[in-house]
Amino acid sequence: MINTRDRGPHWDKVFTVRVLVSLGGPDTIKLLLRNEDPTVREVASEIVKTLNNRVHDETIAEIAARLKDASWGVRMAAMQTLKAFKDRIGDDVIKEIMERLKDEDWRLRLDALDTLRIFRDKLSTARIKEIASWLSDENDVFRMAAIRALRLFKGRLDDRIVQDIAARLKDEKSALRMTALDVLKTFKEQLDRTTVKEMAAKLTDDSWAVRSTAIDALDEIKDRVDEGMLTEIAGRMNDENRAFRIAAVQALAAFRGRLDGETAKAVAVRLGDPCWDVRVTALQALSEFESRVDAETIREIAARLRDERWEVRVAAVRTLEDFDQRVDLEIIKEIVDRLKDQNGYVRKSAIHALRRFREKVDRSTIKEIAGQLEDERRFVRVATLLALPLFKDRIDKRTVKEIAGKLKDEEKDVRIAALFALSQMGRIVNDKTVAKTSYSLNSGHGDGRGTTTL
């Protein structure tokens, strides 16, 4: 679209049209709107909305006619202008706006949807049914337009139209199946058991995006999912397709409040899944089951600390954090062992977890954490510096000196983390060991003046 306030290549036309529209009457504006030059038509269409109450009904009708213009810029300008005259728009104009939902240009389709949102209270039941009729159109653009538009009329759709939307769950286009799921969850009160079951069936859709949307949709309508459907979802955790197993586990986590310890054990079985991403998903899901996870399952989670995949080891550490009150010293020792893990992200996760378990950590473990100050990975050193202040009552002067030494680290964020750590350990910072340290946060080396500039 042309910016009517910009001194671009069309400035002379824009200026002339602005003057003519402002000073001319309906006939002049009509001539401009019908000018053979699309730039003139577009600018005229856009400028009309600035006239406010001086615009005649015939001019509004002429603007509406521009919705069929050959130029998408003119159609867009006309759409924007019609929004300014909401209270003067009749059913015939709304009909034309509806047709733009099927425009060949995606920008017009989106803008038509936004415009209908403004005029939705003016749409008659007949117009809504007309939009619903597009649900079965052979053109997938029209079907998508219908689904998106019908979302605007919550409370005004009869059950038959809702069922027609549900029929799009079997559409050949994954984008339509996904959009249907997203829209159907907003009509929760009108969903029958068959529709809810069909929504749950999308957990085994070929498209990852559809499966993900199905999980979110089921979470929104969880009170409409009965025990039989939950049993079916749980059964899919054993599907031969790894993607379906992941979707099933993720979906069950959404129903954690209705599931018992046996379901948690069934999820725990997937900790031994041959696919690492299924194991990660199972670990993440078990965090949601809280008290329904027994001691045996917690030990199985701890066993994943030795998994061959670092992603699983990280997930295991994070999951154990959620059971901090039920993690014993033996498991904590295994987490401490992860400080020596070959993967930096695992080491970082272990440091973070030991912060949670600080009341169960002894001085020897604190020294092992402090040993990570020399880690090769920058983010591990930062994590260590952020963790050590939590143990300040049990840190010796040597460790304080090592922390102060990080004020000379080559990485700026490590130097900043070191300063933060020392500030949090104020009781110890005044020690002469620290007072003698020269440092600069602007460089990797001390400048001999003890400056502390960020």
NUDO-432912 format. One record per residue (C-alpha): x, z, y. Coordinates in Angstrom, 1 decimal. Layout:
N
+--------+--------+--------+
!     c1 !     c3 !     c2 !
+--------+--------+--------+
!      X !      Z !      Y !
...
+--------+--------+--------+
REM end
This chain:
454
+--------+--------+--------+
!     c1 !     c3 !     c2 !
+--------+--------+--------+
!    0.0 !    0.0 !    0.0 !
!    1.1 !   -0.6 !    3.6 !
!    1.9 !    2.4 !    5.7 !
!    0.0 !    1.8 !    8.9 !
!    2.3 !    4.2 !   10.8 !
!    5.5 !    2.6 !    9.8 !
!    7.3 !    0.0 !   11.9 !
!    8.0 !   -2.2 !    9.0 !
!    7.9 !   -6.0 !    8.6 !
!    4.1 !   -6.0 !    9.1 !
!    4.1 !   -3.9 !   12.3 !
!    2.8 !   -6.7 !   14.5 !
!   -0.2 !   -7.3 !   12.2 !
!   -0.8 !   -3.6 !   11.8 !
!   -0.8 !   -3.0 !   15.5 !
!   -3.1 !   -5.9 !   16.2 !
!   -5.6 !   -4.9 !   13.4 !
!   -5.6 !   -1.3 !   14.6 !
!   -6.6 !   -2.3 !   18.1 !
!   -9.2 !   -4.8 !   16.9 !
!  -10.8 !   -2.2 !   14.5 !
!  -10.8 !    0.5 !   17.1 !
!  -12.3 !   -1.7 !   19.9 !
!  -14.5 !   -4.1 !   17.9 !
!  -17.9 !   -3.8 !   16.5 !
!  -19.3 !   -4.3 !   13.0 !
!  -19.0 !   -8.1 !   13.2 !
!  -15.3 !   -7.9 !   14.2 !
!  -14.5 !   -5.5 !   11.4 !
!  -16.4 !   -7.7 !    8.9 !
!  -14.2 !  -10.7 !   10.0 !
!  -11.1 !   -8.6 !    9.5 !
!  -12.2 !   -7.4 !    6.1 !
!  -12.8 !  -11.0 !    5.0 !
!   -9.6 !  -12.4 !    6.6 !
!   -7.6 !  -14.7 !    4.2 !
!   -4.5 !  -12.6 !    4.8 !
!   -4.5 !   -9.6 !    2.3 !
!   -2.3 !   -7.6 !    4.7 !
!   -5.0 !   -7.8 !    7.4 !
!   -7.8 !   -6.9 !    4.9 !
!   -5.8 !   -3.9 !    3.6 !
!   -5.0 !   -2.5 !    7.0 !
!   -8.5 !   -3.0 !    8.2 !
!   -9.9 !   -1.2 !    5.2 !
!   -7.6 !    1.7 !    5.8 !
!   -8.1 !    2.0 !    9.5 !
!  -11.9 !    2.1 !    9.3 !
!  -11.8 !    5.7 !    8.0 !
!  -10.3 !    6.8 !   11.4 !
!  -13.5 !    5.7 !   13.2 !
!  -15.5 !    8.6 !   11.6 !
!  -19.1 !    8.6 !   12.9 !
!  -18.7 !    5.2 !   14.7 !
!  -18.8 !    3.4 !   11.4 !
!  -22.1 !    1.5 !   10.7 !
!  -23.7 !    1.4 !    7.3 !
!  -23.1 !   -2.3 !    7.0 !
!  -19.3 !   -1.7 !    7.5 !
!  -19.4 !    0.8 !    4.7 !
!  -21.1 !   -1.8 !    2.5 !
!  -18.4 !   -4.3 !    3.5 !
!  -15.7 !   -1.8 !    2.6 !
!  -17.3 !   -1.2 !   -0.8 !
!  -17.3 !   -5.0 !   -1.4 !
!  -13.5 !   -4.8 !   -1.0 !
!  -13.3 !   -2.9 !   -4.3 !
!  -13.5 !   -6.3 !   -5.9 !
!  -10.8 !   -7.8 !   -3.7 !
!   -8.1 !   -9.9 !   -5.4 !
!   -5.4 !   -7.7 !   -3.9 !
!   -4.8 !   -4.3 !   -5.6 !
!   -3.6 !   -2.9 !   -2.2 !
!   -6.9 !   -3.8 !   -0.6 !
!   -8.9 !   -2.3 !   -3.5 !
!   -6.9 !    0.9 !   -3.2 !
!   -7.3 !    1.1 !    0.6 !
!  -11.1 !    0.6 !    0.2 !
!  -11.3 !    3.3 !   -2.4 !
!   -9.4 !    5.8 !   -0.1 !
!  -11.6 !    4.9 !    2.8 !
!  -14.9 !    5.4 !    0.9 !
!  -13.8 !    9.0 !    0.1 !
!  -14.1 !    9.7 !    3.9 !
!  -17.8 !    8.7 !    3.9 !
!  -18.9 !   10.8 !    0.9 !
!  -22.2 !   11.8 !    2.4 !
!  -23.1 !    8.2 !    3.2 !
!  -22.3 !    6.7 !   -0.2 !
!  -25.3 !    5.4 !   -2.3 !
!  -25.8 !    4.7 !   -6.0 !
!  -24.8 !    1.1 !   -5.6 !
!  -21.4 !    2.0 !   -4.2 !
!  -20.8 !    4.6 !   -6.9 !
!  -21.5 !    1.8 !   -9.4 !
!  -18.6 !   -0.2 !   -7.9 !
!  -16.3 !    2.8 !   -8.0 !
!  -17.2 !    3.3 !  -11.7 !
!  -16.2 !   -0.3 !  -12.3 !
!  -12.7 !    0.5 !  -10.9 !
!  -12.2 !    2.9 !  -13.9 !
!  -11.7 !   -0.3 !  -15.8 !
!   -9.5 !   -2.0 !  -13.1 !
!   -6.5 !   -4.0 !  -14.4 !
!   -4.2 !   -1.9 !  -12.3 !
!   -3.5 !    1.6 !  -13.6 !
!   -3.2 !    3.0 !  -10.1 !
!   -6.7 !    1.9 !   -9.3 !
!   -8.0 !    3.5 !  -12.5 !
!   -6.4 !    6.8 !  -11.7 !
!   -7.7 !    6.7 !   -8.1 !
!  -11.2 !    5.8 !   -9.2 !
!  -11.2 !    8.8 !  -11.5 !
!  -10.1 !   11.0 !   -8.6 !
!  -12.8 !    9.4 !   -6.4 !
!  -15.5 !   10.0 !   -9.0 !
!  -14.5 !   13.7 !   -9.1 !
!  -15.5 !   13.8 !   -5.4 !
!  -18.8 !   12.0 !   -6.0 !
!  -19.7 !   13.5 !   -9.4 !
!  -22.7 !   15.4 !   -8.1 !
!  -24.2 !   12.1 !   -7.0 !
!  -23.9 !   10.4 !  -10.3 !
!  -27.3 !   10.1 !  -12.0 !
!  -27.8 !   10.7 !  -15.7 !
!  -28.2 !    7.0 !  -16.2 !
!  -24.7 !    6.3 !  -14.6 !
!  -23.2 !    9.0 !  -16.9 !
!  -24.7 !    7.3 !  -19.9 !
!  -23.4 !    4.0 !  -18.7 !
!  -19.8 !    5.5 !  -18.6 !
!  -20.4 !    6.9 !  -22.1 !
!  -21.3 !    3.5 !  -23.4 !
!  -17.7 !    2.4 !  -22.8 !
!  -16.5 !    4.8 !  -25.5 !
!  -17.2 !    2.1 !  -28.1 !
!  -15.8 !   -0.8 !  -26.0 !
!  -13.3 !   -3.0 !  -27.7 !
!  -10.9 !   -2.7 !  -24.8 !
!   -8.8 !    0.5 !  -25.2 !
!   -8.4 !    0.8 !  -21.4 !
!  -12.2 !    1.1 !  -21.0 !
!  -12.4 !    3.7 !  -23.8 !
!   -9.7 !    5.8 !  -22.1 !
!  -11.5 !    5.5 !  -18.8 !
!  -14.7 !    6.7 !  -20.3 !
!  -13.1 !    9.8 !  -22.0 !
!  -11.3 !   10.8 !  -18.8 !
!  -14.4 !   10.3 !  -16.6 !
!  -16.8 !   12.2 !  -18.9 !
!  -14.6 !   15.3 !  -18.6 !
!  -15.9 !   15.6 !  -15.0 !
!  -19.5 !   16.1 !  -16.2 !
!  -19.2 !   19.3 !  -18.2 !
!  -22.7 !   20.8 !  -18.5 !
!  -24.4 !   17.5 !  -18.0 !
!  -23.5 !   15.7 !  -21.2 !
!  -25.9 !   15.9 !  -24.1 !
!  -24.7 !   16.6 !  -27.7 !
!  -24.8 !   12.9 !  -28.6 !
!  -22.3 !   12.0 !  -26.0 !
!  -20.0 !   14.8 !  -27.0 !
!  -20.2 !   13.5 !  -30.6 !
!  -19.3 !   10.0 !  -29.3 !
!  -16.2 !   11.4 !  -27.7 !
!  -15.4 !   13.1 !  -31.0 !
!  -15.6 !    9.7 !  -32.7 !
!  -12.5 !    8.8 !  -30.6 !
!  -10.5 !   11.2 !  -32.7 !
!  -10.3 !    8.4 !  -35.2 !
!   -9.3 !    5.8 !  -32.6 !
!   -6.5 !    3.4 !  -33.5 !
!   -4.7 !    4.3 !  -30.3 !
!   -2.9 !    7.6 !  -30.4 !
!   -3.3 !    8.1 !  -26.6 !
!   -7.0 !    8.0 !  -27.0 !
!   -7.0 !   10.5 !  -29.9 !
!   -4.9 !   12.8 !  -27.9 !
!   -7.1 !   12.5 !  -24.8 !
!  -10.2 !   13.1 !  -26.9 !
!   -8.8 !   16.3 !  -28.2 !
!   -7.9 !   17.4 !  -24.7 !
!  -11.3 !   16.7 !  -23.4 !
!  -13.3 !   18.1 !  -26.3 !
!  -11.8 !   21.6 !  -25.9 !
!  -13.6 !   21.7 !  -22.5 !
!  -17.0 !   21.3 !  -24.3 !
!  -16.4 !   24.2 !  -26.6 !
!  -19.9 !   25.4 !  -26.6 !
!  -21.3 !   22.0 !  -27.7 !
!  -18.9 !   21.5 !  -30.6 !
!  -20.5 !   21.6 !  -34.1 !
!  -18.6 !   22.6 !  -37.2 !
!  -18.0 !   19.0 !  -38.2 !
!  -16.3 !   18.2 !  -34.8 !
!  -14.1 !   21.3 !  -35.0 !
!  -13.1 !   20.4 !  -38.5 !
!  -12.2 !   16.9 !  -37.3 !
!  -10.1 !   18.4 !  -34.5 !
!   -8.2 !   20.6 !  -37.0 !
!   -7.6 !   17.5 !  -39.2 !
!   -5.5 !   16.0 !  -36.3 !
!   -2.8 !   18.5 !  -37.3 !
!   -1.9 !   15.9 !  -39.8 !
!   -2.0 !   12.9 !  -37.4 !
!    0.8 !   10.4 !  -37.6 !
!    1.5 !   11.0 !  -33.9 !
!    3.6 !   14.0 !  -32.9 !
!    1.8 !   14.1 !  -29.5 !
!   -1.6 !   14.2 !  -31.1 !
!   -0.6 !   17.0 !  -33.5 !
!    0.8 !   19.0 !  -30.5 !
!   -2.4 !   18.4 !  -28.6 !
!   -4.5 !   19.5 !  -31.6 !
!   -2.6 !   22.8 !  -31.7 !
!   -3.3 !   23.5 !  -28.1 !
!   -7.0 !   22.4 !  -28.5 !
!   -7.5 !   24.7 !  -31.5 !
!   -6.0 !   27.6 !  -29.5 !
!   -8.6 !   27.0 !  -26.8 !
!  -11.5 !   27.0 !  -29.2 !
!  -10.2 !   29.5 !  -31.8 !
!  -13.5 !   31.4 !  -31.9 !
!  -15.2 !   28.2 !  -33.2 !
!  -12.7 !   27.9 !  -36.1 !
!  -14.1 !   29.6 !  -39.2 !
!  -12.2 !   31.2 !  -42.1 !
!  -12.6 !   28.1 !  -44.3 !
!  -10.8 !   26.0 !  -41.7 !
!   -8.1 !   28.6 !  -41.4 !
!   -7.6 !   28.4 !  -45.2 !
!   -7.3 !   24.6 !  -45.0 !
!   -4.7 !   24.9 !  -42.2 !
!   -2.7 !   27.4 !  -44.2 !
!   -2.7 !   25.1 !  -47.1 !
!   -1.1 !   22.4 !  -45.0 !
!    2.1 !   24.5 !  -44.8 !
!    2.8 !   23.2 !  -48.3 !
!    2.3 !   19.5 !  -47.3 !
!    5.1 !   17.1 !  -48.4 !
!    5.3 !   15.9 !  -44.8 !
!    7.6 !   18.2 !  -42.8 !
!    5.8 !   17.4 !  -39.5 !
!    2.5 !   18.5 !  -41.0 !
!    4.1 !   21.7 !  -42.2 !
!    5.4 !   22.4 !  -38.7 !
!    2.0 !   21.8 !  -37.1 !
!    0.3 !   24.1 !  -39.6 !
!    2.6 !   26.9 !  -39.0 !
!    2.3 !   26.5 !  -35.2 !
!   -1.5 !   26.4 !  -35.4 !
!   -1.7 !   29.6 !  -37.5 !
!    0.3 !   31.4 !  -34.9 !
!   -2.5 !   30.8 !  -32.4 !
!   -4.9 !   32.7 !  -34.8 !
!   -2.5 !   35.7 !  -35.3 !
!   -5.2 !   38.1 !  -34.3 !
!   -7.4 !   37.1 !  -37.2 !
!   -4.8 !   36.8 !  -39.9 !
!   -3.6 !   39.4 !  -42.3 !
!   -0.2 !   40.3 !  -43.8 !
!   -0.7 !   37.9 !  -46.6 !
!   -0.8 !   35.0 !  -44.2 !
!    2.4 !   36.3 !  -42.6 !
!    4.0 !   36.3 !  -46.0 !
!    2.8 !   32.7 !  -46.6 !
!    4.5 !   31.7 !  -43.3 !
!    7.7 !   33.6 !  -44.4 !
!    7.8 !   31.3 !  -47.4 !
!    8.7 !   28.5 !  -45.0 !
!   11.9 !   30.4 !  -44.1 !
!   13.3 !   28.8 !  -47.2 !
!   12.0 !   25.3 !  -46.3 !
!   14.5 !   22.5 !  -46.9 !
!   14.0 !   21.2 !  -43.3 !
!   15.7 !   23.3 !  -40.7 !
!   13.1 !   22.7 !  -38.0 !
!   10.4 !   24.0 !  -40.3 !
!   12.5 !   27.2 !  -40.8 !
!   12.8 !   27.5 !  -37.0 !
!    9.1 !   27.1 !  -36.5 !
!    8.4 !   29.7 !  -39.2 !
!   10.7 !   32.2 !  -37.5 !
!    9.1 !   31.6 !  -34.1 !
!    5.6 !   32.0 !  -35.6 !
!    6.5 !   35.3 !  -37.3 !
!    7.2 !   36.8 !  -33.9 !
!    3.5 !   36.4 !  -33.2 !
!    2.3 !   38.4 !  -36.2 !
!    3.8 !   41.7 !  -35.0 !
!    2.7 !   44.7 !  -37.2 !
!    1.5 !   42.3 !  -40.0 !
!    5.1 !   41.5 !  -40.8 !
!    6.4 !   44.0 !  -43.5 !
!    9.9 !   45.3 !  -44.0 !
!   10.6 !   42.8 !  -46.8 !
!    9.8 !   39.9 !  -44.4 !
!   12.0 !   41.3 !  -41.7 !
!   14.9 !   41.3 !  -44.3 !
!   14.1 !   37.7 !  -45.0 !
!   14.3 !   36.9 !  -41.3 !
!   17.7 !   38.7 !  -41.2 !
!   18.9 !   36.5 !  -44.1 !
!   18.4 !   33.5 !  -41.8 !
!   21.3 !   34.9 !  -39.7 !
!   23.5 !   33.2 !  -42.3 !
!   21.6 !   29.9 !  -42.3 !
!   23.7 !   26.7 !  -42.4 !
!   22.0 !   25.4 !  -39.2 !
!   22.9 !   27.1 !  -35.9 !
!   19.4 !   26.4 !  -34.5 !
!   18.0 !   28.6 !  -37.3 !
!   20.5 !   31.4 !  -36.7 !
!   19.6 !   31.5 !  -33.0 !
!   15.9 !   31.6 !  -33.9 !
!   16.5 !   34.4 !  -36.4 !
!   18.4 !   36.5 !  -33.8 !
!   15.6 !   36.0 !  -31.2 !
!   12.9 !   36.8 !  -33.7 !
!   14.6 !   40.1 !  -34.8 !
!   14.6 !   41.1 !  -31.1 !
!   10.8 !   41.2 !  -31.3 !
!   10.9 !   43.7 !  -34.1 !
!   13.5 !   45.9 !  -32.4 !
!   11.8 !   49.2 !  -33.4 !
!   11.9 !   48.2 !  -37.0 !
!   15.3 !   46.7 !  -37.3 !
!   17.7 !   49.0 !  -39.1 !
!   21.5 !   49.5 !  -38.7 !
!   22.3 !   47.2 !  -41.5 !
!   20.6 !   44.3 !  -39.8 !
!   22.1 !   45.2 !  -36.5 !
!   25.5 !   45.0 !  -38.2 !
!   24.6 !   41.4 !  -39.3 !
!   23.7 !   40.6 !  -35.7 !
!   27.1 !   42.0 !  -34.6 !
!   28.8 !   39.7 !  -37.1 !
!   27.2 !   36.7 !  -35.3 !
!   29.5 !   37.5 !  -32.3 !
!   32.1 !   35.7 !  -34.4 !
!   29.8 !   32.8 !  -35.1 !
!   31.4 !   29.3 !  -34.7 !
!   28.5 !   28.3 !  -32.4 !
!   28.4 !   29.5 !  -28.9 !
!   24.7 !   29.6 !  -28.6 !
!   24.5 !   31.9 !  -31.6 !
!   27.1 !   34.2 !  -30.0 !
!   25.2 !   34.2 !  -26.8 !
!   21.9 !   35.1 !  -28.6 !
!   23.6 !   37.9 !  -30.5 !
!   24.9 !   39.4 !  -27.2 !
!   21.4 !   39.2 !  -25.8 !
!   19.9 !   40.8 !  -28.9 !
!   22.4 !   43.7 !  -28.8 !
!   21.2 !   44.5 !  -25.3 !
!   17.7 !   45.2 !  -26.8 !
!   19.3 !   47.3 !  -29.6 !
!   21.6 !   49.2 !  -27.2 !
!   20.3 !   52.7 !  -28.3 !
!   21.4 !   51.9 !  -31.8 !
!   24.8 !   50.4 !  -30.9 !
!   28.0 !   52.5 !  -31.2 !
!   31.2 !   52.3 !  -29.2 !
!   33.0 !   50.1 !  -31.7 !
!   30.2 !   47.5 !  -31.3 !
!   30.5 !   47.7 !  -27.5 !
!   34.2 !   46.9 !  -27.8 !
!   33.2 !   43.8 !  -29.9 !
!   30.8 !   42.7 !  -27.2 !
!   33.5 !   43.2 !  -24.6 !
!   35.7 !   41.0 !  -26.7 !
!   33.5 !   38.1 !  -25.8 !
!   34.8 !   38.2 !  -22.3 !
!   37.5 !   35.9 !  -23.6 !
!   35.1 !   33.5 !  -25.2 !
!   35.9 !   29.8 !  -24.8 !
!   32.3 !   29.1 !  -23.7 !
!   31.5 !   29.9 !  -20.1 !
!   27.9 !   30.9 !  -20.8 !
!   29.0 !   33.4 !  -23.5 !
!   31.3 !   35.1 !  -21.0 !
!   28.4 !   35.2 !  -18.5 !
!   26.1 !   36.7 !  -21.1 !
!   28.7 !   39.3 !  -21.9 !
!   29.1 !   40.3 !  -18.3 !
!   25.4 !   40.7 !  -17.9 !
!   25.1 !   42.8 !  -21.0 !
!   28.0 !   45.3 !  -20.5 !
!   26.4 !   47.2 !  -17.5 !
!   23.7 !   48.4 !  -19.9 !
!   26.3 !   50.3 !  -21.8 !
!   28.1 !   51.6 !  -18.7 !
!   27.9 !   55.3 !  -19.9 !
!   30.0 !   54.4 !  -23.0 !
!   32.5 !   51.9 !  -21.5 !
!   36.1 !   53.0 !  -21.1 !
!   38.4 !   52.2 !  -18.2 !
!   40.2 !   49.4 !  -20.2 !
!   36.9 !   47.5 !  -20.5 !
!   36.2 !   48.0 !  -16.8 !
!   39.6 !   46.5 !  -16.1 !
!   38.8 !   43.5 !  -18.3 !
!   35.5 !   43.0 !  -16.5 !
!   37.4 !   43.1 !  -13.2 !
!   39.8 !   40.5 !  -14.6 !
!   36.9 !   38.1 !  -14.8 !
!   36.8 !   38.0 !  -11.0 !
!   39.7 !   35.6 !  -11.4 !
!   37.9 !   33.4 !  -14.0 !
!   38.2 !   29.6 !  -13.5 !
!   34.4 !   29.3 !  -13.5 !
!   32.5 !   30.4 !  -10.4 !
!   29.4 !   31.6 !  -12.2 !
!   31.6 !   33.9 !  -14.4 !
!   33.2 !   35.3 !  -11.3 !
!   29.7 !   36.0 !   -9.8 !
!   28.6 !   37.6 !  -13.1 !
!   31.7 !   39.8 !  -13.0 !
!   30.9 !   41.0 !   -9.5 !
!   27.3 !   41.7 !  -10.5 !
!   28.5 !   43.7 !  -13.6 !
!   30.8 !   45.8 !  -11.4 !
!   28.1 !   46.4 !   -8.9 !
!   25.8 !   47.6 !  -11.6 !
!   28.4 !   50.0 !  -12.8 !
!   28.8 !   51.6 !   -9.4 !
!   29.8 !   55.0 !  -10.9 !
!   32.9 !   53.4 !  -12.3 !
!   33.7 !   50.7 !   -9.8 !
!   35.5 !   53.1 !   -7.5 !
!   38.1 !   53.8 !  -10.2 !
!   41.6 !   53.0 !   -8.9 !
!   42.0 !   50.4 !  -11.7 !
!   39.4 !   48.3 !  -10.0 !
!   40.4 !   49.1 !   -6.5 !
!   43.8 !   47.6 !   -7.0 !
!   42.4 !   44.3 !   -8.2 !
!   42.7 !   41.4 !   -5.8 !
!   40.2 !   38.7 !   -6.3 !
!   38.3 !   35.8 !   -4.7 !
!   35.0 !   34.3 !   -5.8 !
!   35.8 !   31.1 !   -4.1 !
!   38.8 !   30.3 !   -6.3 !
!   40.0 !   31.0 !   -9.8 !
!   42.9 !   33.2 !   -8.5 !
!   43.3 !   36.2 !   -6.3 !
!   44.4 !   35.6 !   -2.7 !
!   46.2 !   38.9 !   -2.4 !
!   43.8 !   40.2 !    0.3 !
!   41.0 !   41.5 !   -1.9 !
!   38.4 !   39.3 !   -0.3 !
!   34.9 !   39.0 !   -1.8 !
!   33.3 !   35.9 !   -0.5 !
!   30.5 !   33.9 !   -2.2 !
+--------+--------+--------+
REM end
